[in-house]
């Protein structure tokens, strides 16, 4: 039905708007027949289904009238050759497709046919009729190029968030409908009534926060206090009706919730959250450990915003209570250094709050449908520069894009295709803005955005920086050579700080013995961490290091890999290291002093030669 309506009322290139997206059928049909489209919905589930359906779709490629192949086909059908001075084609969609036509024969056209004469044969009469009869264009049967596979064209998924909260409008009388809608008491009353009735939905059916009571609380950021069916005390903070909840709101609500209460859980309910709110909530929860407060961002269904008029209230009564308040766990991400000073992001799963136990459990990638990276986030708009799909933990043969891959056949590069379905991103350069953003989306369309600050590598490092970096590489190699086993990054960092400070003996005896004074522990400054990221990335790329059997461990690379030469002034440090290792090896009775000293001194000479 939708297909027939679009074909009867629009032409190729026209715009089709569907305010009720659903599963995306209108957008799918419009894309199929070369129409532009806009599809709108308030449900994140509907948008997620439509997005997946369009991205995995395959369409026939129709011949355009304003194209070389289209002109050639029309010349074949009409018998009129293309004139030599014809203007070049522009592939204008509005010129339409090359359609099939059928003759439209009427008695009037036969009676007025000038070529029909007495004594003609049946074949001659049929030719004369076809020559002078009208034709009908079959707009649902354009000619197709079987040799071309067409996919969905570029499209964007946009939302109204982040909203800007407007100041109160002065001069509005309380009797006007606008004032009634902006009444905070009416807004909060509706939210609390539905929250008490529906509870908060987790990621699975058995995960739900149900309330036995929910009372009003006289706070600025905390508006309600209640108790769950498990007996846990909960406080609730409700965000603005026409705005978003940001980091400042989360911090103030957390500080207010902890005062004069033994509540262990704070629910922050909002229609939309700014980027980084989940990360801010996690950090704040760790800071207020004396109160054991856990902060949980809860996303409210947009249907909740319709309570302001009578029609909205009736619709809200009919809305299922299952998805009015939902929680999407925080993604567990890891940023690692890659070759050439680049970075790579790994998504390890989703950390989900389990209301039945009150703990945060780490899940796998089963709940993740796709995840995107903006490798140079400007803080205002998220631009997808890397896109990856996980199928919710399923094998790629079970994913929605497998049929598309089969349709493309030889056009698909297996290596490039496999890069799309992975939990670790391709290496990318450090951002100029100093920030990257990662967006994770589940199968219900819920999404969460995390922002990370990443410092850029200096374009022209000073000569002193290059000297210290070469010395650091030499010390890292020396640590791994002497210990003859993979070492964790933490041990390498601590040992490197000690060696750079001249305490070679202590670094070799116990690289993890660096004093842990709060705020002054070596190796914990952001500059040092960024330097280690670059250093380890370069050494992995050059083959000087390789990853150990456990996550976060490093070992020496291939034997024939190039090693950085130590400055001549460090030779005494190498000799001191050799003497120290003699004592260690003697204690462990692995070799005689002379044998090991000779072996290690030989390696030291190899290093600095």
N, C-alpha and C positions, 0 to 999 in steps of 0.2 A: 504493500500500500504506500509506504513512504517513497519507494523507488518510483512508482507511477506518478505520485504527486510532484516530485522533483522534476521528472522528465517533462511533465505537462506544463509546468509553470516557470521553469528556469532554462537558461542557456549555459553552455560551458563558460566558465569564468565568473559566473554570478555568485553572489554571496548568500549562503543559507544560514539562518540563525535558529538554533533550537534551545529554548530556555529550560528544557527538561532533558538533560543529557541521558540519564539512565545508563544503559550499557553501551551507548555510543553508536546506535544503529544509524541515526541521521547523519552523523559525521562520517561513518563508514560508507554509506550510500553516496553522500556528496563527494567524498574522495574518489569513489569508484567512477563517477561520471564527470569528473573534472570540474566540480564546483568548489569554490572556496567555502569555508564553513566556520562557524563559531558555535560551540556547544557549552551550555552553562548548567551547573548543578550545585546544590548546597551540600551534597553528600560526598565525602572523600572516597567512600567505597565506589560510588558510581564513576568518579573521575579516574580512579585506579583501574577499574575494569576497562573503561573506554581507552585509556592510554595504552594498556597492554594489547588490547584488540587491534588498535591502529598500528602499533609498532610491529606487530607480528603478521600484518595483513600483506597479501600479494594481490595485485590488480592487473587486468589486461591493459596493454598499451595500445591506445587508439591512434589512428593516423590523423594528424592535424591538417586542416585545410591549408594553413599558412606554414607549410614545411615542404622540403624537397620531395620526400616520399609521398606526401599528400597530393602535391601537384601532379606527380607522375601517375598516381592512381586515378585522379580525376581525368587526366588526359586519356587514359585507357578506357574509362567508362563512357566518356562523351565522344571520343574519336577526334577531338580537337587537340592538336599538338601545342606545346608550350611556346609562346612567341619568344624570339631571341632576346628582345629588349625588356623582358619581364623584370620587375624590381625584385631584389633579393628577399627571401623569406625572413620573417621575424619570429616565427613560432608563437604567434599571438593566439592565446587560448580563446579569446573572445570571437575569433573568426570561425570557431566550431570545428567539428570533426568531418571526416569524409563518410557520409552515410550511404547505406543501400537505398535504392529506389525501386519502385514497382510501377508499371503502367496503370493508369486509371482510365478505363475504357467506358464510354457512355454512348447511348444511341445517338445523341446529338453530334458527337465527334465523328461517328461513322457516317452519318447522313451528310455532313458538311466536309467530308474528306475529299480533297480535289484529285487525289491519285487513284481513286477507285473508279474503274470503268467496266463496261459490260464486256464479258468474255474473259475476264481475268481468272486465274486459277486460285485455289484456296490459299496456297503459300504466298502468292503475290498480294492477295487481299490482306493477310495477316501482317505482312511486312509494311504495307501502306498504313494499316491501323496503328501499328507500333510507332511508326515514324511521326504521325501527327497527333497521337493521343497525349493527354496530360499525364504527369507522373506524380506519385506520392512519395515523400521522403519518410523513411522509417527511422525516426530519431532514437529508437531503442536498439538499433542494429548498426552501429558504426563499424567500419572496417578495422580489423585488429592486426597488429604486427606481431606474429607469433614468435619472432626471434628476439623480442625485447621483454624483459620482466620489469614491471613497474612496482615500486614500493611506495609507501606513504611519504608524501612530501614533508619538508620541515614544518614543525608546529611547536607551539609553546604551551605550557600549563601555567597559568597565572592565577593569583588569588588577590584578595583585597588587603591582606595583611602585608607588612605591618601597618596598622591604622595609627592615626594621630589623635590623641585625646584632646578634644576641644574644651576651652574654658566654659563655665556656665553662662548661659545667655541671660542677660538682664532684661527686665521688663516683661517677662512671660507671666501671664496671669495663671494662678493655680487651677482655674476651671478649664483651661485649654487642653486639648488632647496631647499636645507636645509636652506640656508640663507634667501630665500624668505619666507619660512614658519615661520621662527623665527622673521621676521620683525614685530615689535610691531605696526607700523602704519597700516600694512595690516590686522593684527589681530583685532585691535580696530575698524578699518573702517568697517569690516564685522559685528562685534558685534553691532555697533551703527546703521547700516543700517537695520539690522533685528529687533533691539529693537524698532526703530521708526515705523517699519511696523507692528510688531506683538503686541507690548505692553507687559505688565506683567499680567499673568493670576492669579486670586485669586482662592479661594476654590470653588466658584460657578460661573455659567455662567455670572451673572450680575456684578461680581466683577472683574474689569479689569482696569489697569492703561494704558490709551492711551495718546500718546504724540502728540502735535501740532508742536513742534520743538525740536531738539536735536543738540546742537552745541558743538564743541570741546572746552575743558577747559584746559588751560596750567598748570596742577598740577601734582604732583608726584603720588598721590594716587587717586585723583579725576580727571577723564579724560573727562567728559562731563557735560554739564548743559543744562536743557531743561525746558519745561513747559507742564503740562498736559492739557487735554481738559477742566478740571474744573478751570484752571487758577493757579494751584499750581506750585511753583518753585521747581524743582527737580535737584539734582546733582547725578551723576552716577560714581561709582568706579568699575572697571573691574579687577578681579583677574587674576593671571597668566594663560597662556595657558596650561602649563604642571605642575601645582602645585595646592596647596590648599590655602584657605584663613583662617588664624588663628586669634587669639585674638589681636595680635600686629597690623595686617593689619587693623582690624576693628577700633581700637583705633586711629591710625594715620589718617585713612580716615575720621573719624568723626571730629577730631580736624581740619583737613584741610578744610572740607566742611563747617564748621561753620564760618570760617574767611571771613569777608567782604561780607557776603551774608545773605539774609533773607529767604533762602530756609528752608522749614520745613520737607523735606524728603530726605534721602540719600539712594539710591539703591546700594547695594553691590552685583554685579553679579559674579558668579563663578561656575565652574563645580562641585566643592566639597568643603565642609567646614569641618574644624577640630571640634572635640568635644568641646562643650561649647561656640561656636560662637554666637548662639542665645541668650544665657544667657548674654554674654559679650555685645551684641548689646543692650539688654534691660537695663543693668546697665548703659551703656554709655549714652543712651538716657535720662535716669533720671538725670545723672550728669549735662548734658549741658542744663539745663532747661531755662537758659536765652536766648538761641537761639531757643527754641522750636523745636529742631531737633529730628526727628524720624528716626531710622536706620532700614532698612528692608533688610534682606538677601534674595537674589533671586537666585534660582538654574537654571543654563542654561542647556538645552538639550545637551547630548553628540554629537548630530548631528552637533552642531555648531563647533565642533573641526575638521570638515572635509573640511574646506574652503581652506586648503593649496594647493590642487591640482585641476586640471580641473574637474576630476571626482567628487570630493567632492563638488565642487561648483554647478555642475549640480544636484547632489542628494539633496543638500540643497535647491535648487530652488523648487524641487518637494515636499519637506517636508511641512506638514501643519504648519501654523504659530500659531496654538492654544496653543501648548505646548512647544514653544522654551524657554520661560521665565516663570517660575511658582514660586509661594510662598506657602510654607506650614507653617501654623501657629505654634506658640510656645506652647508646651504642658503646661497645668496648673497642676502642681504636688504639693503634700503636703506630707511631711515626718513627721510621728508621732511616738512617743515612744510606744512600745508594752511591753508585759510581759517579765520578766527576763532580762530587759535591752536591748531587741531587738528593731528593727525598722520595720516599715511598711510604704509602699508607696501607696498613693492614686492618681490616675489620674482623674481629675475633668473635663477635656475637653481640648479644644484647643483654645488659644487666637489668633484670626485672625484679620489681618489688613484689614479694609474695605476702599478701595480707594474712594468709592462714598461719604463717610462721613469724611474720614481722621481720624477715631477713631479705636481703637482696641476693638473689641467686644469679649466677652467670650462665646464660644460655648460649646455644650455638647460633648458627646462621639460619636456622629453620624458619624464623619469623621474618627474615629479611627478603624482600622481593628484589630490590635494587638499591644501589647507593651511588652517589655522585660526589665529585670533588670540584670545587672552585679553587684552582691552584694559585689564584691571585685575587683574594677576596677584598673588596673595597669597603665593606661594612654597610653597604646600602642595598645592593642587588646581588643575588646569587646567580652566577653564570656557570652553566655546566660545561666544564672543560674535559672531564673524565667521567665516563658512565660505565657502570658494571652491573651485571645481573647475576643473581645467585639462585634463582628458582626456588627459594626457600629451603636450601639444603639438598635439593634433589639433583639427580644426575642430569646432564645436559640433554640426554635423549628423551627425558620426560618433560622438558621445558616447552613453553608456548612458541618459541622461535625455531624449534627443530624443523617444523614443516616449511618455514621460510628458508631455512638453510638448504633443505632438499630441493626446493623450487629454484634456488639460485645455482645449485650444482657447481659447475666449473668456475663460476664467477666468484666463488667464495675462497679466500685465502685461509686455509685451515689454521695457520699460525696466528693471523690477525683475529680470526673469529674466536679462537680460544682465549684471547686476551680480554674479551668482553665478559667472560664468565669466570671470575676469579675473586678471591677475597683479598688479594694483594694488588695494589695498583701498579701501573707502569711508572718508572722513575720520572720525575718532573723537576724542573729547575726551581730553585728557591724563589719565593714571590718577591716582587718589587715592593708591594704594599706591606710586607712583613706579616701577612696573615693568610691562612688557608681556611676553607670552610668545607665540612663534610656533611652531606645530607643523606640520611638513611630513611627508607620508606618500606613499610610492611605491606602485607597483602590487603589490608583494609584501607590503605591510602593514608594512614597516619604517618607523619613524618617528623623528624627531629633534626635540628641543625646544630652542629658543634663547630666552634671557631677556635683556631689555635694560632698563637703568635709564633712566627718563625722568622728568625733574623737572617738577612741575606749575607752571603759571603762577600767580603770586600773585593771590589773589582781589581784594584792594584794594591795588594798588600805590601807593606814596607819590607825592606830587606831584613830587618830584625825579626819580623814575623816569619819569614821564610827560613831563617837560621833556626829559630826555636822549633819550628815544625819539623825540620830535618832531625834535630836532636831528639824530639819526642818520638819520632818513628824509630829511631835507633834504640831508644830505651825500651819501647814496647817489644821490639824484636828480641832484645836482650833478656827481658823478663820471661818471655815464652821459651827462649832457648834454654835458660837455666832451669826452669821448672819442668820442662819437658812434658807438659800436659796443657790442655785448654784452660784458659782462665776467663773468669767472668769479666764483664765490662767494668763492674765496680772495683774489682781487684786491680785491673789495669789502670783505672783512673787514680786510685789511691797510691799504687806503686809509682806511677808516673809523676805525681805531685811530689812525692818524697825524693825521687831521683833528680827532678829538676831543681829541688831545693838543696841538693847536695848530700842527702842522707841515703847513700847507696846501700850501705849495710842493712839499714832497717827495711828498706824497700825489698831487698832480696830475701831477708829472713822471713818477713811477714808483710806482704803488700797490703793486707787489709787492716794494719794496725795504726792507721792514721787517726789522730785524736778527733773525736766527734763532738766538738764544742758547738753548741747551737749557734747558727748564724755565721760561724767562722770555719766550718769544716772545709778543708780543701776539696776542690772538685765539684762543689755544689752550686757555684755561681752560674748564672745563665750563659755568660761568656765562655766559661770553661766547657760546659756541656755542648754548646754549639761548636766549639773548636774540636772536641772529641768526635762529634758527628762527622765533620769534614775530614778529620784525620783518619778515622776508621774507614770511611767511604773510599778515600783515595787508596789506602793500603789494600782493601778488598779488591778494588778495580785493578791494581797493579799486580795482584797475585801474591803480595807479601803476607797477607792474612787470608784465612778462610774461616767460615763459621763452624763453631764446634758442634758436637752432637746434641747439646742442649741449647734451648733458646737463650740468647744473651751471652753465650760463650764464644771465644775466639781462639784460634790456633794458628800456628805458622803455616804459611802457604806452601806452594811447591818448592822443592829443594833448589830448582834452577831459577827461582824468581829473583829479581833484582832487589838489593838491599841498599838502603840509604847509608852513606858513609858518615861515621861520627866525626865531629871536629877533633883535630889532634889534641886539643886541651882536655878532651874527655878520656884520653887513654889511661890516665891514672884512675879514673872511675872504673874503667873496665878491669884494670888489674886488681882494684879493691874488690870488685865483684867476684873475680876469680878466687881470690884468697878467702872471701866469705863462703863461697860455695864449696871450697875445700873442706872447711870445718863442717858444713852441713853434710856433705857426702861421707865424711869420716864418721860422724855420729850415726848415720844410717847404714854404714858399712856396705856401701854400694861399690866403692872403688878405693884404691889407695890414694893418698894425698898426691903423690907425684903424677900418677896416671891421669887423675882428673884435672889437676892443675895444668898439665901439659895440654890436655884436650881442650880445656876451656880457653887457655891462652891462645891456642891455635885458632879457635873460632873468633876470639876477640881480634886477632890480627886480620882474619878474613873480613871482619866487619869494617875495619878502618882502613884497609888497604885500597 
